[in-house]
Amino acid sequence: MDHSLFDIILLGIVEGLTEFLPVSSTGHLILAGELLGFKSEANATFEIAIQSGAILAVVVAYWRRFLDVIIGLGSMQAGPLAFLRNILLGFVPAGIAGVLFLKAFEAMLLSPMTVAVALIVGGIAILWIEKNAMAPSVHSIEATPARSALLVGVGQCVAMIPGVSRSGATIMSAMLLGIDRKTAAEFSFFLAVPTIMGATVLLLWKNRDSLDTSQLSAIGIGFAVSFVVALAVVKGFVAIVSRFGFAPFAWYRIIVGGAAAVWLLAR
């Protein structure tokens, strides 16, 4: 991996800005890597690993919520138990799929055209779901039925395709199941913690023999930058979607995906 410091910081900013938006952070990192001339398995590992910085931002931004859950679990309170159950149920499908299809997933990380197509298709899907989703009847993660939490996890598996967007897949799945926008967004944030951390640990372990000091340093810097940027984004995103919905992100996806496809075909 031959990233300059500028490239590492740029990719960290891209990750922090896009991780929690339904526009696919992985897809943006792949397209940015294509523009910068990076196409290797080591760079794929870097792109996944720095996502953990954005995940740490969730823990910091919602530290009081996590603390309340931990305290509540200690006294076996119903709300925290339901919260933990639903996060675990949402994580299980992606955890299983990640272990079974890791090689296929890594191969797709090297395909920018897959990203372009997925951005366009995903944008169209978001517009349709925004128009046709049922009226929300669930207004907290704790109140989400176990079956719905598991189905949100199944929806998250689709995001193994670069460009689909993990946050987009989980949020849209939740809305189709009658979960309100704010709760769907927060469910996606919290579900990212075990999902992205698991994917990072799995990839770093798999590639442990090929990682050198420079690669680990690059991952550390990218991690720090994505953390700082994501911390500034995460709460603002909830406020935006609660007021304006997801249509602006859908149109953004379609425009960027279309432009990327034209560029890739014209090279």
N, C-alpha and C positions, 0 to 999 in steps of 0.2 A: 504494500500500500504506500503510495507516494503523495500524500496530501501535504500541501504547504499550510502554514499556520492560518493564512487567510481562508483557504478552502475549508479547513476544519471549523473555524468560527462561523463561516457562511452556512455550512451544513448544520451546525448546531442551532443557528438562528432559524433556519427552515424547519427543523424538527420541532423546536419549541413553539413556533407560530402555528404549526399545522397538526400537531398530535391530537388535539382535542376538538378540532374542527372536522366536519364531515367531508373533508377534501382529500384524505389519504396522505398522511405524513410520509409513509414508505414510498408511495408513488412519487411525491415531490422530491424525495431524496434520490430516487432512481433517475428521475429526469434531470435533476441538478448534477448528479454524477455523470450522466451522459454528456451534458454540456461541458463539464470540466474534464471529460476524458477518462473517467474511472469506470472500469468494467472488470471487476475481479471478485472472487469469493471472499477475499479479505475485506474488500470494501463493503460487501453485503453484510458481513459480520459487524463492521463499524456502524453501518446504518441502523441495524437492529439494536446494538448495544447502547448507542447514545439516546435511544428512546427512554431508557431507564431514568435519565435526567428529568425528562418531562413527567415521568411517573412519580418521582420524588416530590415534584412540585405539587401534585395532588395531595400527598401525605401532609406536606407543610400547610397548604391552603386550607385543608379540612382537618387539621390536627385535632381540633376540639371534638369533631364528629367521631373520629377514630378513637379518641380517648374515652368518650361516652360509651361507645360500643364495647371497648375493652373492660371498662368498669362494670357495665351492665352484664357482660358475659360472666364476670366473676360472681355475680349474685343471681345468675340464671334468669334474667329478665326477658320477657317474651319478645319485646321489640328488638334488642340486640341479637337475640338468638335467630329471629326471622331475618335480620339483616345479613348475618353471617351465612345462614343457610342459602339465601338467594345469591349472594356473591359466589359461594362455592358451586352452586348448581349452574350458574352462568359460566363459570370457569371450566368445568369438567369437559364439555364437548370440545372446546378449543385445545385444552390440554392433551386430550387423547388424539385429536387430529394432528396436532403439532408433532407429537412423537411418531405417529404412523407415517406422516407425509412430509417430514422435514426435508428430504432430498428434493422432492418436487417443488416445495416452497422455495428452497434456495435457488433452484434453476429459474423459477419465475422472477426472482429478484434481479436477474440479469437481462430481463426482457422489457425495454422501455415501451415497445408498441403495445404490450399487454396493459401497461399502465394507461396509455392514451385511450384505448378502447374502454377500459373499465371506468375511467373518469367520465366519459360520455354516457355510458349505459347507467352508471350510478347516479349521475345528475338527473337523467330522465326518470329513474325510479324514485328519487326523492321528490320530484315534482308531483308524480302520481300519488305517492303515499301522503304527502301534505294535503292533497285534495280529497283523498278517499279514506283516510284513516278514521276509525270509529271515534265517537266522542269519548274523551278520557273518563275513566271511572276509577283509576288507581292514582293516588297522589303522594305516595311515599314508597321507598324501597322496602320498608318493613311490611307494608300492606300488599305487596306484589305476591300473587299466588305462586306456589312452588313451580307449577307447570309453566307459567309464563316466564319465570326466571330461567328455567331450563331451555325454553324455546328462544329466548334472547341469546343464550349461549350457543345454540345451534346456528342462529343468524350470524353470530360473530365468526363462525368457521368460514363463512363466505369471504371474510376479509383476509384470508390467507392469500387470496389473489391480489397482487399489488395493484393499487389504484382503486380498489373497492372502498377502502377506509374502514378501519376497525370501529371507530366512533360512529361513523355513518351507519354501518350495518347494525350495530347494537341499538342505536337510538331509533332507527326506522323500524326495526323488529319490535321494539318496546311500544312504539306508537301504534303499530298495527294490532297490538294486544291490549290496547286501551289504557296505556300508561301516559300520563301527561308529559308535555315537552320538558319541563324542568326536572322532573323525576327521571325521565329517560336519559337526559344528559348526565345527571349525577350518577345514575346507575352505570353508565358507560365509563365515567371517570373512575369509579371505585373498582369496576370489573377490570380496568386496565392494569391495576396494581399487580395481581397475581399473573395475569396473562402475559404482559410485557416482561415482567421480571423472570417468569418461567422461560420465555423464549430467549431472553438474554443469557441466562445461566446455561441453557441447553446448547446454544451456539458457541459460547465461550468455551465450554467444556469440550465440545466436539472439535473445536479448532485450537485447543490449548497448546498442542505441540508446534503449531505454525505461528503463534503470536510472539512477536519480539517486543523489545522495550519501546521502540518507536510507535508500534501499533497500539500498545497499551497506553502510551502517553497521548496519542491522538484521541483514543476513546475517552480518556479522562477529561481532556479539554472540551471535546464535543459534548460530553455528559454535563459538564459545568455550565456551558453556554445554553444548552437546551433547557436546563433546570431554571435558570434565571429568566429566560424568555417565556417559558411556559407558565411560570409563577405569575407573570403579568397578564397572561391571556386567560387562564382557566376560569376565574370568577366572572370576568367580563363576557365570556362566551355565553354563560347561563343567562345573564341579563339580556343579551342580544336576542337569543332564540326565544326567550319567554315573550319578548315584545314583537319581534318581526318574523319568527319562524325560520325555516330552513331554505326557502326558495332562493335567496341571494347566493347561498353556497352551491345550490344545484346549478344555477346559471354559470357561476364561476367555474365549476367542474366541466361543464359542457364546452365553454369557451377555451379553457386551458387544454382540455383533452383534444379538441378539434385542432387547435394550433400545434400541439405536440405531434399529432398524427401527420399533419401536412408537412411539418419540418422533417420528421423521420422518413417520410416517403420521398421527399425531395432531395435528400442528401445523396 
